[in-house]
Amino acid sequence: MKTQQQNVLMDWPLAVELAAFMANGVTSSDEEMLRAAEDFLARVGHGGATFGIEAVALPDGSEFSYLNAGDTYALTVVCIDGECVATTWGDVYEQAEQDYEDETETIRCGYCGHYTEHPDGVNWRDVVCESCGHNVAG
């Protein structure tokens, strides 16, 4: 996270928390908020620690944006519906996927990715995908 030319003024978790807080003061798009967070990280010695802004589509059709920190579960700044938080994009996606499955009473097939009805009382490992015919457990 640190290059030899940089003076790191604070550790990564604190820097990310403050970058998210500071980005929430930008009244613009999620992309502008994330650019402000990325600029803040550079000013406190973490320039080059992220790899641009990316977006992920959620199962319900919405999406969120985040600073790519190089790993699905690396702490970073994530913007969801105009609010930035310090978390991992993997955690956000997993929670959204679980919420979608709970709301729609479906389960995602580990083989093809299709959401299939999950009948009450049936162990998820025994559910067969409506789309590909494989067991959803993959």
Secondary structure, 3 states (H helix, E strand, C coil): CCCCCCCCCCCHHHHHHHHHHHHCCCCCCHHHHHHHHHHHHHHHHHCCCCCCEEEEECCCCCEEEEECCCCCCCCEEEEECCEEEEECHHHHHHHHHHHHHHHHCEEECCCCCCEEECCCCCCHHHCECCCCCCECCC
